[in-house]
Amino acid sequence: MGRINAARVIIGGLVAAVILFIAGFIIHGLILGADWAAWGKEGHMPLALSQGGMTVCWIILSLINGLTGVWIYAGIRPRYGAGVKTALIAGLMLWLLGGLAAAIAQFSLGNVPHNVVVVGAIGGLIADLIAIVAGAYFYQEA
């Protein structure tokens, strides 16, 4: 097994991060925006950041997830082979560790409306799969 090409992980991770950020806006802003607004209007988010602060956090989260997903792809690629199937496995791994785990925690605590958790988790799975496939396209061994 060779070394992971860090420069290509960064390039692919940035591509994935852009896709994840846009998908997050579509899922939580357009599809679930009214649900989030209603929930916030009921006073359930007293400690929420400003819109600018939230945007910065979502950018950072998108970068972390994009880079991590492509890094997972690079790490499992020697065993599973290069290509879409391996990228889908990496995307699923990313979602299981981040998306599903967070959704289960939110669901169990009841601190977010259940429809928001379910739609967000399903949308997150789709976004993770697409983003990591796209980011993996840019990854090549050194």
C-alpha positions in Angstrom: 0.0 0.0 0.0 1.3 3.4 -0.9 1.1 6.7 0.9 -2.1 8.8 0.8 -1.8 11.7 -1.6 -2.6 14.6 0.8 -2.8 17.2 -1.9 -5.4 15.2 -3.8 -7.3 14.6 -0.5 -7.5 18.3 0.0 -8.6 19.0 -3.6 -11.3 16.3 -3.5 -12.3 17.3 0.0 -12.8 20.9 -1.1 -15.0 19.7 -3.9 -17.0 17.5 -1.5 -17.2 20.4 1.0 -18.8 22.7 -1.6 -21.4 20.1 -2.5 -22.1 19.4 1.2 -22.5 23.1 1.9 -25.0 23.6 -1.0 -26.8 20.4 0.0 -27.1 21.6 3.6 -28.7 24.9 2.3 -31.1 23.0 0.2 -32.1 20.5 2.9 -32.1 22.8 6.0 -32.8 26.1 4.3 -35.2 25.3 1.5 -36.9 22.0 2.4 -36.9 22.3 6.2 -36.6 26.1 6.5 -40.2 26.6 7.5 -40.0 23.9 10.1 -36.8 25.4 11.6 -38.3 28.8 11.6 -41.5 27.6 13.4 -39.5 25.7 15.9 -37.2 28.8 16.6 -40.3 31.1 16.8 -41.6 28.8 19.6 -38.4 29.7 21.6 -36.6 26.4 21.3 -33.3 28.0 20.0 -32.4 30.7 22.5 -28.7 30.2 22.2 -28.6 30.0 18.4 -25.8 32.0 16.7 -26.5 34.8 14.3 -27.0 34.0 10.6 -23.4 34.9 9.9 -22.1 32.8 12.8 -24.2 29.8 11.7 -22.9 30.2 8.1 -19.3 30.1 9.4 -20.1 27.0 11.4 -21.7 25.2 8.4 -18.7 26.1 6.2 -16.3 24.6 8.8 -18.5 21.5 9.2 -18.7 21.1 5.4 -14.9 21.3 5.2 -14.4 18.8 8.0 -16.9 16.3 6.4 -15.6 16.8 2.9 -12.0 16.3 3.8 -12.8 13.4 6.1 -14.9 11.6 3.5 -12.2 11.8 0.8 -9.6 10.8 3.4 -11.7 7.7 4.2 -11.9 7.0 0.5 -8.1 7.3 0.1 -7.6 5.0 3.0 -9.9 2.2 1.9 -9.1 2.5 -1.8 -6.2 0.0 -1.8 -8.5 -2.7 -0.3 -11.7 -2.0 -2.2 -10.3 -0.6 -5.4 -10.7 2.9 -7.0 -14.1 4.0 -8.2 -17.7 4.8 -7.4 -18.4 1.7 -5.3 -15.5 2.5 -2.9 -16.5 6.2 -2.8 -20.1 5.2 -1.9 -18.7 3.0 0.9 -16.7 6.0 2.2 -19.7 8.3 2.0 -21.8 5.7 3.9 -19.1 5.5 6.5 -19.0 9.2 6.9 -22.8 9.4 7.3 -22.9 6.5 9.8 -20.3 8.2 12.0 -21.5 11.8 11.6 -25.0 12.0 10.2 -26.7 8.9 11.6 -25.1 9.2 15.0 -26.1 12.9 15.4 -29.7 12.1 14.2 -30.1 9.3 16.7 -28.8 11.6 19.5 -31.2 14.4 18.4 -34.1 11.9 18.1 -33.5 10.4 21.5 -33.1 13.7 23.3 -36.2 15.1 21.6 -34.4 18.5 21.2 -35.2 18.8 17.5 -38.6 18.0 15.8 -38.6 14.4 14.6 -39.5 15.3 11.0 -36.5 17.6 10.9 -34.3 14.8 12.2 -35.6 12.2 9.8 -35.6 14.5 6.7 -32.2 15.9 7.6 -30.7 12.4 8.1 -32.1 11.1 4.8 -31.0 14.3 3.0 -27.6 14.1 4.7 -27.1 10.5 3.5 -27.8 11.4 -0.1 -25.6 14.5 0.2 -22.7 12.5 1.7 -22.9 9.9 -1.0 -22.9 12.4 -3.8 -20.3 14.7 -2.3 -17.8 11.9 -1.6 -18.2 10.3 -5.1 -17.5 13.8 -6.6 -14.6 14.4 -4.3 -13.2 10.9 -4.9 -13.2 11.6 -8.6 -10.3 14.1 -8.0 -8.3 11.7 -5.9 -5.3 9.9 -7.4 -2.4 8.1 -5.7 0.9 9.9 -5.9 
